[in-house]
Amino acid sequence: MMKDKKNLIVITGGAGGIGTACAKIFKNQPLVLTDYSQDAVDKAVENLKKEGFDVSGIACDITDKKDVEKLTKFIADQGSFKALIHTAGVSGTVQDLKKVYTIDLVATELLVDAFYPLAEKDSVAILLSSMMAHAVPANKKYDDALANPQAPNSFDIVTEFVKDSDTMYNFAKRGVHLLTHKHADKWGAKGARIVSISPGVIETAMALKAAEEHPERMKLIKQATPLKRNGQPEDVADVIYFLASDAARFITSTDILVDGGVIHNIKKMYQ
Ligand SMILES: NC(=O)c1ccc[n+]([C@@H]2O[C@H](COP(=O)([O-])OP(=O)(O)OC[C@H]3O[C@@H](n4cnc5c(N)ncnc54)[C@H](O)[C@@H]3O)[C@@H](O)[C@H]2O)c1
């Protein structure tokens, strides 16, 4: 007898801070977790299974086209996807500019392209950007390159405007916003949506590492946050749950800030 095909919630970076919080919020829906290392995926899947989740997992380096193909084949074998929640990424603490660009932006478009054939009416791709993307002004000179990260000269063009890996992170995350606009018509023709979400400082391993490297900056950010606290992974997961739900059925090609209001104040400081 043929097994019922499932409508899956797929989470990249599923072993990470925001990825784990997202998994926990989709308790009654079938989940597929993926992350860079098989070990991390196995542990995350085992923990969720113990809590009664319907979850499977597969390792995937999102920068590797063949791995991404393996991931989409894994999904297609089980069913269709309801939501791709793309949280895998690295911060600007990774000093290699190309690595930041490739993981945070090029791989994001690899995933969007790979999941498009599986998208159906009411599927949604939710891409993790960052509030820091809002600190990068629109500029035709680099926006064309950011919107086309797989083009051979894209990285070189963007690098001309970037002074360090933190700035590269901000630019790559602006590129994520631009990808939602670029792909929205194509996805929309299927009745599918594509959005980004831009967190502020969220207390995960990623933010704690940044806090170690820039303690003064992190203190200033907290002081400048209207809500006077950092975010928790659940603050982001709740909004992702909404974006994946039918309540968000008319939301596509846009970004949602979940930053406690701080980026507005940060931008004011530099004006
Ligand atoms: N934590 C924050 O303060 C914050 C703020 C703004 C935006 N974000 C964004 O949210 C997302 C999740 O952040 P987080 O705090 O949960 O980080 P995290 O470091 O806890 O999780 C990120 C996950 O991505 C995985 N990953 C990295 N490179 C990969 C690759 N090549 N292939 C597959 N998986 C890979 C890591 O293994 C890790 O499990 C990231 O895109 C990040 O840029 C985080």
The ligand as a Gaussian input file, in Angstrom:
#p B3LYP/6-31G(d) Opt

LIG

0 1
 N       21.197000      35.026000      16.484000
 C       21.080000      36.274000      16.053000
 O       21.290000      37.245000      16.795000
 C       20.670000      36.539000      14.621000
 C       20.378000      37.863000      14.268000
 C       20.002000      38.143000      12.968000
 C       19.932000      37.129000      12.027000
 N       20.221000      35.834000      12.393000
 C       20.154000      34.826000      11.360000
 O       19.323000      33.756000      11.779000
 C       19.819000      32.526000      11.251000
 C       19.974000      31.505000      12.364000
 O       20.852000      32.033000      13.322000
 P       21.131000      31.297000      14.713000
 O       21.361000      32.363000      15.703000
 O       20.131000      30.244000      14.965000
 O       22.565000      30.672000      14.396000
 P       23.196000      29.270000      14.830000
 O       24.661000      29.436000      14.640000
 O       22.680000      28.845000      16.152000
 O       22.599000      28.283000      13.717000
 C       22.994000      28.353000      12.388000
 C       23.050000      26.941000      11.850000
 O       23.438000      27.021000      10.476000
 C       24.240000      25.880000      10.214000
 N       25.085000      26.094000       9.030000
 C       26.107000      26.973000       8.881000
 N       26.681000      26.801000       7.673000
 C       26.024000      25.807000       7.044000
 C       26.148000      25.161000       5.790000
 N       27.106000      25.510000       4.909000
 N       25.293000      24.168000       5.486000
 C       24.328000      23.810000       6.346000
 N       24.144000      24.355000       7.560000
 C       24.993000      25.347000       7.901000
 C       25.084000      25.711000      11.470000
 O       25.604000      24.390000      11.561000
 C       24.085000      26.066000      12.561000
 O       23.466000      24.924000      13.133000
 C       21.106000      32.852000      10.516000
 O       20.845000      32.976000       9.141000
 C       21.497000      34.206000      11.093000
 O       22.268000      34.970000      10.206000
 C       20.591000      35.517000      13.674000

